[in-house]
Amino acid sequence: MVAAAKKTELFLGQPYRAGDAPDPGAGSVDNVPHGPVHVWTGDSRQPNAEDMGNFYSAARDPIFYAHHANLDRLWHVWRGLRPGVNTDFADPDWLDASFLFYDEEARLVRVRVRDCLDTAALRYTYQDVGLPWLNDRPAKASAGTLAPAAGSFPATLDKTVRVTVTRPRASRTRKEKDEEEEVVVVEGIEIADHFNTFIKFDVLVNEPESGASAGDVASAAAAGYCAGSVALTPHMIRLDKEKKKGLVKTVARFGVCDLMDDIGADGDKTVVVSLVPRCGCELVTVSGVSISYVK
């Protein structure tokens, strides 16, 4: 989710401006590890998995701050992977977006995004530790029988949906891949009740018949078929002591240049993309899957 996000919008998410439809598409770490850690550390005995398991209550738990500090650290790691290439947005709409906080003197202050991008100026840094997970990529998967395409769109993710997707460009050069990242796009994701339900599904490319959707999660992940996951923490809201449902519409994007190499699919003109439901997906519909390219 860090190394594979080779373009700014894949790591930080899609631009979102006043007047835009909400939820244009989250960045890679916003989905994983952000969402699952919230749910794993929430209390399933509570009505809404409080504290960490729901947006409205998460900051009550001290681990919230360690969790989000680690996400900030992953941002720091991502920048350092390819200095000068992995860069933040330069759009003034983003840089000048501002938020109101109370400072240590209980004074209301306005803070802009551009004020928070230089950790040295903020007088903190992260310990230089090893990153054994960073390049721990599996060997190319051996040839085997692919799980066949089974399903069509629009589809409800109450079961695994597999579709054949055309790759507009195959067998690209290293230079072409560096200039434009190949991206699997899961389009028209609609979630009927994001306020009360944790949502998670995995996106796999060319999984074998014995892969994750057949129940063997570990083997598919180890073999390197997973392009990424969509994982959304519930955003429960109470109005007049009644639970309200919240319809969410969004898009998910996953960089797959390295994955195509790892699974030996670089020269293939089509691939089979599987959407594998993990949690709450009977509430999820998807309108399509495509492949595009991001400069």
Backbone bond lengths (Angstrom), bond angles and torsions (degrees), N, CA, C in turn:
res aa  C-N    CA-C-N  psi(-1)  N-CA   C-N-CA  omega(-1)  CA-C   N-CA-C  phi
1 M - - - 1.452 - - 1.520 112.02 -
2 V 1.332 116.40 -14.64 1.462 120.84 177.80 1.523 109.87 -102.16
3 A 1.331 116.88 -58.81 1.460 120.27 -176.03 1.522 112.24 -66.11
4 A 1.338 118.21 -33.64 1.463 120.80 -176.43 1.522 112.87 -76.85
5 A 1.329 117.27 -16.24 1.469 120.77 179.91 1.526 108.71 -87.37
6 K 1.326 115.71 80.81 1.460 120.58 -171.42 1.523 114.04 -87.48
7 K 1.297 117.30 -3.21 1.457 121.43 177.12 1.522 108.90 -122.87
8 T 1.327 115.64 148.83 1.459 120.54 -172.68 1.517 112.35 -55.58
9 E 1.333 117.45 -45.05 1.462 119.30 -176.11 1.524 112.23 -70.27
10 L 1.343 117.73 -21.00 1.458 119.60 176.14 1.525 110.97 -76.00
11 F 1.331 116.68 -32.31 1.465 119.66 179.75 1.526 111.93 -86.84
12 L 1.335 117.01 -46.70 1.463 120.59 -174.80 1.524 113.61 -90.66
13 G 1.324 117.51 -17.24 1.457 120.25 -179.19 1.521 112.22 103.19
14 Q 1.314 115.17 174.16 1.458 121.55 -175.97 1.526 111.60 -80.04
15 P 1.334 117.41 150.10 1.473 120.23 175.97 1.526 111.06 -58.64
16 Y 1.327 114.94 144.06 1.467 121.12 -179.60 1.518 107.97 -140.75
17 R 1.331 116.29 113.76 1.455 121.76 -176.73 1.523 110.79 -118.72
18 A 1.314 115.84 161.91 1.458 120.81 177.42 1.522 109.47 -54.67
19 G 1.316 115.96 131.41 1.454 121.02 -179.06 1.509 114.10 95.58
20 D 1.359 117.21 -16.76 1.463 120.41 177.37 1.524 110.27 -73.19
21 A 1.334 115.79 155.63 1.457 119.64 169.70 1.524 108.08 -64.33
22 P 1.336 118.39 140.35 1.470 119.99 -178.51 1.522 112.14 -67.67
23 D 1.324 115.22 162.91 1.465 123.45 174.64 1.526 113.50 57.62
24 P 1.349 118.29 58.19 1.466 120.08 179.59 1.524 113.48 -72.65
25 G 1.318 117.83 -12.35 1.464 121.04 178.53 1.512 111.20 139.42
26 A 1.331 116.39 120.84 1.462 121.44 -176.82 1.520 111.14 -78.92
27 G 1.331 115.57 162.75 1.452 121.16 172.29 1.519 111.16 -77.94
28 S 1.327 115.89 171.56 1.466 120.24 -170.44 1.526 112.73 -62.26
29 V 1.340 118.82 -48.67 1.465 118.71 -176.34 1.524 112.24 -76.23
30 D 1.343 117.68 -15.02 1.465 119.08 173.64 1.524 110.37 -62.30
31 N 1.335 115.96 -35.49 1.461 120.02 177.08 1.525 111.07 -78.49
32 V 1.327 116.45 -60.90 1.467 122.41 -179.16 1.525 108.08 -134.65
33 P 1.333 117.88 122.54 1.468 128.12 18.04 1.523 115.80 -95.16
34 H 1.336 119.03 0.81 1.458 119.88 -170.98 1.527 113.22 -56.00
35 G 1.334 117.53 -58.50 1.456 120.39 -174.81 1.516 114.54 -62.38
36 P 1.345 118.82 -52.26 1.465 119.02 -177.99 1.524 114.22 -60.11
37 V 1.338 118.46 -36.83 1.468 119.24 179.97 1.526 110.37 -63.94
38 H 1.336 116.93 -38.22 1.467 119.17 175.44 1.527 110.74 -57.46
39 V 1.317 116.11 -46.63 1.463 119.59 -175.39 1.527 111.05 -73.05
40 W 1.336 117.43 -40.29 1.468 120.47 -179.82 1.524 111.66 -61.54
41 T 1.333 117.45 -33.16 1.463 120.44 -176.84 1.523 112.61 -97.18
42 G 1.328 117.49 -0.87 1.456 120.43 171.97 1.522 110.13 -75.75
43 D 1.313 116.62 164.67 1.467 122.05 -177.40 1.524 108.89 -100.61
44 S 1.315 116.21 108.82 1.466 120.65 -177.18 1.525 112.40 -65.99
45 R 1.327 117.22 -13.27 1.468 120.02 178.92 1.521 112.04 -81.21
46 Q 1.333 116.34 -13.48 1.458 120.18 179.96 1.532 110.35 -86.22
47 P 1.325 117.63 156.05 1.477 120.11 -175.42 1.521 113.92 -56.86
48 N 1.337 116.97 -35.64 1.465 120.91 -177.58 1.524 111.47 -127.38
49 A 1.345 116.13 31.25 1.472 122.89 179.24 1.523 112.13 59.49
50 E 1.348 116.81 29.18 1.454 119.47 176.36 1.532 110.19 -58.36
51 D 1.323 121.06 153.12 1.451 122.70 -0.68 1.538 111.10 -90.08
52 M 1.330 116.53 -47.27 1.464 120.04 -171.45 1.521 113.60 -66.85
53 G 1.310 117.79 -22.47 1.454 120.44 -172.66 1.505 115.43 -78.94
54 N 1.336 118.11 2.62 1.455 120.45 178.36 1.523 109.63 -143.49
55 F 1.311 115.03 142.51 1.462 121.08 -172.78 1.524 112.15 -56.80
56 Y 1.329 116.82 -43.67 1.463 119.43 -171.66 1.524 112.58 -67.45
57 S 1.328 118.12 -25.30 1.460 121.23 -172.50 1.523 113.94 -113.53
58 A 1.327 117.94 -3.80 1.466 120.93 -169.14 1.524 113.19 -57.98
59 A 1.322 117.94 -39.96 1.466 120.53 -174.40 1.523 113.01 -71.56
60 R 1.321 118.23 -4.41 1.466 120.01 174.09 1.528 111.65 -71.38
61 D 1.321 116.81 -23.77 1.465 121.46 -176.85 1.524 109.13 -91.83
62 P 1.337 118.85 126.34 1.472 120.00 -179.65 1.528 113.81 -56.15
63 I 1.342 117.79 -26.78 1.461 118.86 -178.94 1.527 111.49 -66.93
64 F 1.327 117.04 -19.21 1.462 121.22 176.98 1.526 110.52 -52.82
65 Y 1.328 116.67 -42.20 1.460 120.35 -174.73 1.522 111.24 -74.41
66 A 1.328 117.53 -36.89 1.462 119.81 174.70 1.525 110.46 -65.60
67 H 1.328 116.12 -40.51 1.468 120.94 179.96 1.528 110.71 -61.65
68 H 1.317 117.19 -48.43 1.460 119.60 -177.60 1.524 112.21 -74.44
69 A 1.329 117.51 -27.50 1.464 119.15 172.21 1.523 110.15 -64.57
70 N 1.331 116.95 -36.41 1.461 119.43 178.16 1.526 111.15 -68.39
71 L 1.325 117.82 -36.62 1.463 119.89 175.32 1.526 110.46 -63.65
72 D 1.320 116.61 -39.01 1.461 120.64 174.96 1.528 110.25 -62.33
73 R 1.335 116.50 -38.91 1.471 120.77 177.39 1.529 110.68 -63.39
74 L 1.330 117.27 -40.10 1.462 119.98 178.46 1.530 110.73 -64.93
75 W 1.308 117.27 -33.81 1.468 121.50 173.39 1.530 109.17 -61.56
76 H 1.322 116.25 -44.60 1.466 121.91 177.36 1.533 110.39 -60.97
77 V 1.334 117.10 -42.92 1.467 121.31 178.14 1.520 110.19 -62.56
78 W 1.323 117.23 -45.50 1.472 121.90 -178.47 1.517 111.06 -58.82
79 R 1.319 117.49 -44.18 1.465 120.78 178.69 1.525 111.42 -58.98
80 G 1.343 116.10 -37.86 1.453 120.02 -175.43 1.513 114.88 -79.76
81 L 1.335 117.90 -11.36 1.464 119.86 -178.15 1.519 111.54 -66.13
82 R 1.330 115.97 -41.35 1.466 121.04 179.83 1.526 107.67 -139.99
83 P 1.328 116.98 78.29 1.471 120.09 -177.14 1.527 111.50 -54.78
84 G 1.318 115.41 134.79 1.457 120.58 -178.95 1.511 113.58 86.14
85 V 1.331 117.07 -15.51 1.469 121.61 177.51 1.525 109.67 -109.06
86 N 1.339 116.05 -51.71 1.464 120.25 175.12 1.525 108.13 -79.14
87 T 1.305 115.83 88.82 1.463 120.94 -175.03 1.520 110.43 -123.16
88 D 1.329 115.57 159.30 1.456 120.99 177.64 1.526 110.19 -74.80
89 F 1.317 116.01 167.03 1.461 120.81 175.73 1.529 110.22 -61.20
90 A 1.328 115.68 142.72 1.465 120.82 175.88 1.520 111.60 -102.34
91 D 1.312 117.28 1.13 1.463 122.73 -177.33 1.530 110.07 -67.09
92 P 1.340 118.54 123.89 1.471 119.85 -179.67 1.524 113.46 -61.10
93 D 1.342 117.94 -25.39 1.465 119.19 175.88 1.521 111.01 -59.93
94 W 1.328 116.16 -34.54 1.469 120.74 177.88 1.523 110.58 -82.22
95 L 1.319 116.36 -47.82 1.461 120.36 -175.95 1.521 112.48 -61.96
96 D 1.329 116.87 -33.59 1.462 120.17 -175.94 1.527 113.29 -99.29
97 A 1.336 117.50 2.20 1.462 119.31 172.28 1.526 108.22 -59.89
98 S 1.324 116.97 138.35 1.465 119.24 -173.62 1.525 111.17 -131.12
99 F 1.327 114.15 158.40 1.459 122.28 -177.41 1.527 108.20 -138.57
100 L 1.318 116.70 150.34 1.463 121.81 -179.86 1.525 110.30 -101.17
101 F 1.338 115.19 132.50 1.457 121.92 178.65 1.531 108.87 -136.49
102 Y 1.318 115.19 160.58 1.458 120.11 167.73 1.521 108.37 -95.16
103 D 1.337 116.46 130.54 1.459 119.52 -179.83 1.523 110.52 -84.84
104 E 1.349 115.71 -172.56 1.462 120.17 -175.55 1.524 112.98 -67.16
105 E 1.339 116.48 -13.28 1.467 120.92 176.49 1.528 111.33 -101.38
106 A 1.328 116.33 14.43 1.470 122.40 -179.62 1.520 112.28 62.50
107 R 1.329 116.58 28.14 1.459 121.50 176.33 1.523 109.04 -98.64
108 L 1.315 116.71 139.98 1.458 121.36 178.60 1.525 109.13 -76.68
109 V 1.326 116.86 122.64 1.462 121.35 -178.26 1.524 109.57 -128.94
110 R 1.314 115.48 151.57 1.462 121.70 177.48 1.528 108.51 -103.70
111 V 1.322 115.99 128.20 1.463 121.59 -178.18 1.522 108.71 -120.68
112 R 1.337 116.04 127.96 1.463 120.77 177.51 1.526 110.15 -91.97
113 V 1.324 115.71 156.48 1.461 120.19 177.29 1.521 110.48 -57.03
114 R 1.332 117.91 -43.04 1.468 120.51 -176.94 1.528 112.02 -61.94
115 D 1.335 117.66 -20.35 1.458 120.89 179.29 1.528 112.44 -77.86
116 C 1.327 117.15 -9.01 1.470 120.52 -170.89 1.521 113.32 -117.83
117 L 1.322 118.36 12.51 1.460 120.65 -171.75 1.521 114.13 -95.41
118 D 1.316 117.90 -16.12 1.466 121.87 -177.89 1.525 108.48 -107.98
119 T 1.333 116.48 104.74 1.461 118.80 -177.49 1.526 111.72 -64.05
120 A 1.328 117.32 -30.90 1.467 119.49 178.26 1.528 110.56 -63.54
121 A 1.334 116.38 -41.75 1.463 120.02 178.69 1.526 111.20 -66.51
122 L 1.327 115.95 -28.45 1.465 120.57 177.98 1.529 111.85 -85.51
123 R 1.343 115.52 -1.76 1.464 123.63 174.18 1.527 113.05 65.60
124 Y 1.327 115.20 42.46 1.459 118.82 169.02 1.518 108.43 -147.48
125 T 1.315 115.71 161.30 1.456 121.30 175.56 1.518 107.67 -148.86
126 Y 1.331 116.24 175.54 1.457 120.77 178.75 1.514 109.99 -112.02
127 Q 1.310 115.25 143.32 1.451 120.64 179.25 1.525 109.68 -60.24
128 D 1.318 115.46 137.93 1.461 121.27 179.15 1.526 108.34 -81.22
129 V 1.316 116.10 97.84 1.464 121.09 -178.09 1.522 109.05 -118.74
130 G 1.307 115.54 163.00 1.457 120.16 178.62 1.520 112.00 -65.99
131 L 1.319 115.16 153.82 1.465 121.65 178.92 1.529 108.57 -124.05
132 P 1.328 117.39 68.67 1.468 119.58 -174.84 1.522 113.40 -61.40
133 W 1.326 117.17 -23.24 1.461 121.21 -178.30 1.523 112.49 -79.60
134 L 1.333 116.98 -17.74 1.455 119.87 -168.53 1.525 112.81 -63.10
135 N 1.312 116.80 -45.85 1.465 120.73 -177.70 1.523 112.19 -109.15
136 D 1.314 116.22 20.47 1.460 120.66 -179.00 1.525 109.53 -83.86
137 R 1.326 114.54 65.91 1.459 120.50 -179.14 1.518 109.62 -95.16
138 P 1.304 117.16 140.42 1.464 120.20 -178.28 1.516 111.71 -70.04
139 A 1.335 115.34 157.82 1.458 120.27 173.79 1.521 109.02 -65.88
140 K 1.336 115.50 160.83 1.460 118.78 178.03 1.519 110.33 -57.44
141 A 1.315 114.41 136.21 1.454 119.18 179.11 1.517 110.32 -68.11
142 S 1.321 116.13 141.84 1.458 119.53 176.79 1.516 109.84 -71.57
143 A 1.320 115.36 154.28 1.461 119.60 -179.23 1.520 109.94 -62.19
144 G 1.304 116.58 140.80 1.455 121.41 179.82 1.513 109.37 -160.34
145 T 1.310 115.58 -177.93 1.457 120.40 -179.58 1.519 109.71 -79.15
146 L 1.329 116.38 122.24 1.454 120.17 178.59 1.518 109.96 -75.03
147 A 1.324 114.96 145.84 1.458 118.42 171.38 1.524 107.44 -64.03
148 P 1.326 118.61 129.84 1.465 120.60 -174.95 1.521 111.95 -71.84
149 A 1.333 115.41 152.69 1.458 120.16 174.22 1.523 108.83 -60.98
150 A 1.333 115.48 137.86 1.467 120.34 -179.11 1.516 108.29 -154.49
151 G 1.312 116.48 97.52 1.453 119.84 179.48 1.514 110.95 140.04
152 S 1.304 115.49 167.14 1.457 121.71 178.73 1.518 108.26 -149.14
153 F 1.318 115.57 168.08 1.462 120.69 -177.72 1.521 110.73 -112.67
154 P 1.346 115.64 151.52 1.468 128.54 -1.31 1.523 111.56 -68.47
155 A 1.344 115.72 152.04 1.459 120.39 -175.42 1.520 110.18 -139.76
156 T 1.325 115.50 145.46 1.457 121.86 170.43 1.519 108.01 -92.89
157 L 1.330 116.95 135.87 1.464 120.44 -174.66 1.527 111.93 -89.25
158 D 1.322 116.17 46.74 1.460 119.08 172.49 1.520 111.09 -82.06
159 K 1.320 116.18 -4.85 1.463 123.15 173.54 1.520 107.23 -152.82
160 T 1.339 116.55 167.38 1.456 120.69 -179.61 1.526 110.73 -63.99
161 V 1.322 114.93 134.89 1.462 121.62 176.27 1.523 107.64 -116.30
162 R 1.336 116.78 127.28 1.468 121.62 178.28 1.518 108.99 -122.85
163 V 1.325 115.74 131.85 1.461 119.65 -179.97 1.525 109.71 -135.80
164 T 1.311 115.28 148.88 1.462 121.17 174.55 1.520 108.68 -83.94
165 V 1.323 116.12 128.46 1.462 121.84 -176.37 1.526 108.81 -121.61
166 T 1.310 116.10 131.33 1.468 121.38 178.79 1.522 110.28 -79.58
167 R 1.324 115.24 135.36 1.465 120.95 174.26 1.533 107.72 -95.67
168 P 1.316 118.60 115.45 1.465 120.36 -177.85 1.526 113.28 -58.96
169 R 1.341 116.87 -28.85 1.463 120.36 -179.87 1.524 108.75 -137.12
170 A 1.311 115.98 128.49 1.462 121.21 177.43 1.523 109.16 -120.56
171 S 1.330 115.72 159.96 1.471 122.43 176.51 1.529 112.08 53.87
172 R 1.314 116.19 49.66 1.464 119.85 178.38 1.525 110.71 -78.68
173 T 1.328 116.46 157.41 1.459 121.32 177.84 1.529 109.72 -76.27
174 R 1.338 115.95 164.92 1.455 120.45 177.76 1.523 110.71 -59.68
175 K 1.318 116.87 -39.49 1.463 120.68 179.39 1.526 110.93 -63.14
176 E 1.325 116.54 -42.73 1.464 120.21 178.83 1.528 111.16 -63.61
177 K 1.328 116.19 -38.26 1.467 119.54 179.49 1.522 111.28 -68.50
178 D 1.330 116.49 -37.58 1.464 119.28 178.40 1.525 111.27 -66.28
179 E 1.332 115.86 -34.92 1.463 119.73 -178.01 1.526 112.22 -77.57
180 E 1.335 117.03 -36.79 1.459 120.80 -178.09 1.524 109.98 -135.10
181 E 1.314 116.17 118.81 1.461 121.33 178.53 1.528 110.04 -80.93
182 E 1.324 115.67 133.30 1.463 120.24 174.12 1.527 108.56 -76.82
183 V 1.325 116.27 134.94 1.462 120.88 -171.05 1.525 110.16 -132.08
184 V 1.334 116.15 127.64 1.465 121.07 169.24 1.523 107.36 -84.40
185 V 1.329 115.97 125.12 1.462 121.93 -177.56 1.528 108.79 -112.72
186 V 1.327 116.12 120.69 1.468 121.54 173.93 1.523 106.26 -98.19
187 E 1.327 115.49 112.05 1.462 121.40 -167.87 1.525 111.97 -99.65
188 G 1.328 114.40 152.69 1.458 120.46 171.22 1.510 114.28 57.84
189 I 1.344 117.01 44.33 1.464 120.36 176.35 1.530 108.11 -74.98
190 E 1.315 116.77 122.17 1.462 121.28 177.04 1.523 109.18 -122.77
191 I 1.329 115.41 129.45 1.462 121.96 -177.87 1.518 107.60 -117.21
192 A 1.323 116.14 119.79 1.461 120.41 -171.79 1.522 113.03 -71.02
193 D 1.340 117.89 -29.54 1.466 119.84 -176.02 1.517 109.87 -147.49
194 H 1.330 115.70 79.39 1.459 120.43 -179.76 1.526 111.52 -80.32
195 F 1.319 118.21 -16.28 1.458 120.31 -177.91 1.525 112.10 -68.21
196 N 1.315 117.33 -33.42 1.458 120.22 -169.27 1.523 114.88 -117.68
197 T 1.322 118.36 -4.18 1.461 120.26 -170.65 1.525 111.48 -131.83
198 F 1.340 116.39 133.24 1.460 121.39 171.38 1.523 108.70 -76.04
199 I 1.331 115.86 130.90 1.461 122.18 -177.75 1.523 109.10 -115.18
200 K 1.332 117.08 130.87 1.465 119.87 173.26 1.520 109.75 -150.25
201 F 1.345 115.15 130.55 1.465 120.03 168.12 1.517 109.17 -143.62
202 D 1.342 115.37 150.45 1.458 122.33 -178.61 1.522 110.07 -100.02
203 V 1.331 114.80 152.42 1.464 121.94 178.43 1.527 107.38 -118.29
204 L 1.328 116.53 114.05 1.458 122.45 -176.62 1.525 109.98 -114.51
205 V 1.325 115.62 150.01 1.461 121.60 178.87 1.526 108.93 -120.57
206 N 1.334 115.60 124.19 1.474 122.22 177.49 1.522 112.69 54.44
207 E 1.323 116.82 43.29 1.463 118.76 177.86 1.531 109.72 -66.67
208 P 1.333 116.93 146.49 1.466 119.36 176.33 1.524 110.34 -75.92
209 E 1.307 116.27 168.09 1.467 120.26 -179.07 1.522 112.00 -61.10
210 S 1.322 117.26 -25.51 1.468 120.77 178.89 1.524 111.42 -94.50
211 G 1.331 117.21 22.20 1.458 121.77 -173.95 1.504 114.61 -80.03
212 A 1.340 114.65 -161.29 1.461 120.90 -169.90 1.511 113.00 -63.16
213 S 1.319 118.06 -38.05 1.457 118.24 -175.96 1.520 111.79 -70.78
214 A 1.353 116.05 -12.76 1.461 119.56 174.07 1.518 111.03 -88.74
215 G 1.336 116.46 -0.42 1.449 120.63 174.87 1.510 114.61 113.39
216 D 1.330 118.47 -12.22 1.459 120.73 -177.22 1.519 109.26 -96.61
217 V 1.334 115.64 79.33 1.456 120.40 -175.55 1.521 111.11 -62.31
218 A 1.322 116.77 -44.72 1.459 120.33 -173.22 1.515 111.95 -62.34
219 S 1.342 118.24 -42.92 1.456 119.83 -175.56 1.518 111.22 -66.77
220 A 1.330 117.30 -39.17 1.461 119.62 -179.34 1.517 110.89 -67.48
221 A 1.341 116.41 -42.39 1.457 119.19 179.74 1.521 110.30 -64.82
222 A 1.353 116.91 -42.91 1.457 120.66 -178.45 1.518 111.09 -65.75
223 A 1.325 116.81 -33.47 1.459 120.10 -179.17 1.514 112.23 -76.66
224 G 1.300 117.62 -11.34 1.456 120.25 173.31 1.507 115.23 86.39
225 Y 1.322 118.22 29.93 1.463 119.79 -179.84 1.524 113.10 -89.18
226 C 1.319 117.09 -11.49 1.465 120.30 -172.99 1.529 110.82 -84.11
227 A 1.338 115.68 120.32 1.465 120.73 175.87 1.517 111.25 -81.52
228 G 1.332 116.85 -26.13 1.454 121.01 -179.09 1.511 110.49 157.94
229 S 1.319 115.37 -174.07 1.460 121.29 -177.23 1.519 109.98 -138.28
230 V 1.317 114.85 152.30 1.461 122.07 167.00 1.519 106.29 -103.53
231 A 1.337 117.05 122.77 1.464 121.62 -177.72 1.522 108.31 -141.25
232 L 1.321 116.90 115.35 1.458 122.04 -172.59 1.523 110.78 -121.89
233 T 1.337 115.80 120.34 1.456 122.10 177.33 1.523 110.05 -70.93
234 P 1.334 118.81 138.33 1.467 119.97 178.41 1.527 112.29 -57.97
235 H 1.324 115.73 142.76 1.470 122.47 177.64 1.527 108.70 -116.05
236 M 1.322 116.22 61.17 1.453 120.71 -175.77 1.525 110.99 -62.49
237 I 1.329 115.25 135.83 1.459 121.92 176.74 1.524 108.25 -127.86
238 R 1.319 116.78 137.64 1.464 120.26 176.02 1.525 109.27 -111.82
239 L 1.306 115.61 128.32 1.459 122.05 174.31 1.526 107.07 -129.13
240 D 1.330 116.02 122.14 1.464 120.36 -178.19 1.525 111.23 53.62
241 K 1.345 114.78 37.87 1.458 122.32 177.01 1.527 113.22 62.06
242 E 1.324 117.07 20.42 1.459 120.37 177.31 1.520 108.87 -114.74
243 K 1.317 116.55 139.22 1.457 120.24 175.33 1.523 109.09 -75.44
244 K 1.304 115.78 133.14 1.453 120.67 178.38 1.523 109.54 -110.82
245 K 1.307 116.36 144.38 1.453 120.62 176.43 1.520 109.42 -88.27
246 G 1.325 115.65 153.14 1.451 119.55 -178.18 1.513 111.47 -133.83
247 L 1.328 117.33 115.93 1.455 121.91 176.49 1.522 109.03 -80.60
248 V 1.318 116.58 127.78 1.460 122.56 178.36 1.519 108.76 -119.39
249 K 1.328 116.29 136.30 1.459 122.26 174.48 1.518 108.01 -122.69
250 T 1.330 116.91 128.35 1.450 119.65 -176.79 1.525 110.67 -153.08
251 V 1.327 115.66 -178.80 1.465 124.03 179.70 1.524 106.97 -137.04
252 A 1.331 117.67 146.22 1.462 121.55 176.86 1.521 109.52 -120.94
253 R 1.333 116.05 141.09 1.467 121.80 -177.83 1.526 109.29 -133.15
254 F 1.344 116.16 136.29 1.460 121.27 -177.00 1.529 110.11 -135.56
255 G 1.337 116.47 124.14 1.452 120.67 174.95 1.522 110.73 -70.71
256 V 1.347 116.78 132.34 1.470 119.31 -172.21 1.526 113.92 -132.30
257 C 1.321 119.40 14.02 1.469 119.52 179.53 1.528 111.20 -56.42
258 D 1.324 116.72 -51.21 1.463 120.09 -178.92 1.523 111.13 -65.63
259 L 1.323 116.88 -38.76 1.459 120.38 -179.99 1.522 111.11 -61.67
260 M 1.333 117.38 -43.08 1.467 120.34 179.53 1.528 110.58 -59.90
261 D 1.332 116.66 -39.16 1.465 119.92 176.58 1.523 110.74 -65.84
262 D 1.342 116.47 -44.87 1.460 121.10 -175.14 1.526 112.51 -61.95
263 I 1.325 116.99 -36.79 1.468 119.65 -176.09 1.527 112.03 -96.93
264 G 1.333 116.35 6.79 1.456 120.29 176.10 1.515 114.29 72.16
265 A 1.338 116.76 29.27 1.466 120.32 -176.26 1.522 112.82 -107.37
266 D 1.325 117.79 9.24 1.462 119.95 -173.04 1.527 112.64 -58.17
267 G 1.319 117.48 -34.73 1.459 119.89 -178.34 1.519 114.52 -91.43
268 D 1.326 117.55 -0.89 1.467 120.65 -176.72 1.530 111.11 -75.41
269 K 1.321 115.74 139.17 1.464 120.19 178.18 1.526 112.03 -84.03
270 T 1.329 116.31 -20.10 1.463 120.84 175.10 1.524 108.85 -136.51
271 V 1.319 115.87 155.93 1.463 121.88 172.37 1.522 107.95 -135.53
272 V 1.333 115.68 159.69 1.461 120.62 174.98 1.526 107.97 -101.13
273 V 1.316 116.12 119.38 1.464 121.91 178.81 1.524 108.24 -102.70
274 S 1.332 115.63 127.77 1.467 121.69 -179.95 1.520 109.65 -110.72
275 L 1.314 116.28 134.09 1.461 122.78 172.27 1.521 106.48 -106.55
276 V 1.338 115.84 111.93 1.463 121.39 -170.64 1.527 109.50 -109.44
277 P 1.331 118.47 110.70 1.469 120.46 -178.13 1.517 111.66 -69.60
278 R 1.341 115.50 139.26 1.461 121.33 178.53 1.523 112.23 -119.63
279 C 1.336 116.76 -38.96 1.462 118.63 -175.74 1.528 109.63 -157.40
280 G 1.320 116.69 128.81 1.455 121.67 172.98 1.510 115.70 69.32
281 C 1.325 118.46 13.03 1.463 120.11 -168.67 1.519 114.34 -82.90
282 E 1.325 117.45 -4.41 1.461 118.19 171.97 1.529 110.74 -65.84
283 L 1.340 116.11 -12.24 1.466 121.83 177.46 1.524 112.50 -95.49
284 V 1.343 117.11 1.18 1.460 121.52 -171.75 1.526 110.53 -110.38
285 T 1.331 116.12 132.87 1.460 121.63 169.39 1.523 108.56 -121.22
286 V 1.322 115.61 151.39 1.467 122.55 -179.16 1.524 107.95 -131.65
287 S 1.336 116.35 138.99 1.467 119.20 -176.81 1.520 113.36 -94.63
288 G 1.352 118.41 -18.01 1.453 118.34 -179.92 1.512 113.14 174.15
289 V 1.335 115.25 170.09 1.466 122.93 175.43 1.524 107.31 -134.91
290 S 1.317 116.70 136.49 1.460 120.89 178.90 1.520 109.21 -144.17
291 I 1.324 115.71 173.68 1.465 121.81 174.71 1.519 108.39 -121.48
292 S 1.325 115.51 131.34 1.458 121.23 177.76 1.526 108.37 -132.66
293 Y 1.330 116.24 -173.85 1.464 121.28 -177.34 1.520 108.89 -135.85
294 V 1.331 115.26 139.53 1.462 121.33 -177.60 1.517 108.81 -122.07
295 K 1.326 116.57 126.82 1.467 120.89 178.00 1.518 110.63 -79.31
